[in-house]
Amino acid sequence: MIRCLRCATNCDDDLKYCPNCGNNLMTNNSANNIQSNYQIKNKRLEIALLLSIFLPGISYFYLELWYRGILFYLSYILFFIVLGIKSGFYYTYANTLNVNHISMLILFIYLLVYVFQVIDVIKRTNMINNAQIRF
């Protein structure tokens, strides 16, 4: 079996072109020897999805994307710092500043980051299982 480098489709050895994307498979022969040296890992999408929903950020560590997990938790720290600053403004300027709008904005940004994380975990898991991300 030859794996197409463009779309990661498994093709028969006698084919010259990939039936999925039309890529020339004859140039892949030397690249397939290099590609076989990489360790291909399969990660379960169900586990990654459940982790990303119930324990946000942990799913990046399950997928072995360490830098993304660390950046996600740094964004949590930034979220709590901004929340603390907002609380300080609330107690100091409660009469002159409408803090409810700021709270809603912070919550909206937090929910956007959460939804982005779930979508990104699904995308990255599929990329890992299709050998588009190598380890």
SVG drawing of the C-alpha trace seen along z (x, -y; Angstrom):
<svg xmlns="http://www.w3.org/2000/svg" viewBox="-25 -58 38 61">
<polyline fill="none" stroke="black" stroke-width="0.4" points="0.0,0.0 1.2,-3.5 -0.1,-6.5 -0.8,-9.6 1.1,-12.5 -1.5,-15.1 -4.8,-13.5 -3.4,-10.5 -5.5,-8.0 -4.2,-4.4 -3.7,-3.4 -2.7,-0.1 1.0,0.3 0.2,0.6 -1.5,-2.8 0.3,-5.8 -2.1,-8.4 -4.2,-8.8 -7.9,-7.9 -9.0,-10.5 -7.1,-13.6 -5.1,-12.7 -1.7,-13.2 1.3,-11.5 2.1,-8.5 5.4,-7.7 7.1,-10.6 5.8,-9.3 7.9,-6.1 10.9,-7.7 8.8,-9.8 6.8,-6.7 10.1,-5.3 10.6,-8.4 7.0,-8.5 7.1,-4.9 9.8,-6.0 7.2,-8.2 5.1,-6.7 1.4,-6.9 -0.9,-7.1 -4.6,-6.7 -6.5,-8.7 -10.2,-8.0 -12.4,-10.9 -15.0,-9.9 -12.4,-10.2 -11.0,-13.5 -14.5,-15.0 -15.6,-14.0 -12.4,-15.3 -12.8,-18.6 -16.4,-19.0 -16.1,-18.1 -12.4,-18.9 -11.5,-21.6 -7.8,-21.6 -7.0,-18.1 -7.9,-16.8 -4.9,-18.5 -2.7,-16.6 -4.5,-13.4 -3.7,-14.2 -0.1,-15.0 -0.4,-18.6 1.4,-20.0 1.9,-23.5 -1.9,-23.9 -2.8,-22.6 -0.4,-24.9 -1.6,-27.9 -5.2,-27.0 -4.5,-27.0 -2.6,-30.2 -5.8,-31.7 -7.7,-30.5 -5.2,-32.3 -5.7,-35.4 -9.5,-35.0 -9.3,-34.9 -7.0,-37.9 -9.4,-39.9 -12.2,-38.7 -10.3,-39.8 -9.7,-43.3 -13.4,-43.5 -14.3,-42.7 -12.0,-45.4 -13.7,-47.9 -17.1,-46.7 -16.3,-47.5 -14.5,-50.7 -16.8,-52.3 -20.1,-50.5 -22.2,-53.6 -20.5,-55.1 -19.5,-52.0 -21.9,-49.5 -20.1,-46.3 -22.8,-44.0 -21.8,-44.7 -18.2,-43.9 -19.2,-40.7 -21.2,-39.6 -18.3,-40.4 -15.9,-38.4 -18.4,-35.5 -18.9,-35.7 -15.1,-35.6 -14.8,-32.6 -17.6,-30.7 -15.9,-31.5 -12.7,-30.0 -14.5,-27.0 -16.3,-26.3 -13.2,-26.9 -11.4,-24.4 -14.0,-21.7 -14.0,-22.3 -10.2,-22.4 -9.9,-19.1 -12.2,-17.4 -10.2,-18.8 -6.8,-17.8 -8.0,-14.3 -9.0,-13.7 -5.7,-15.1 -3.8,-12.8 -5.8,-9.7 -5.3,-10.6 -1.5,-10.9 -1.5,-14.6 0.2,-15.4 3.3,-13.3 4.9,-12.4"/>
</svg>
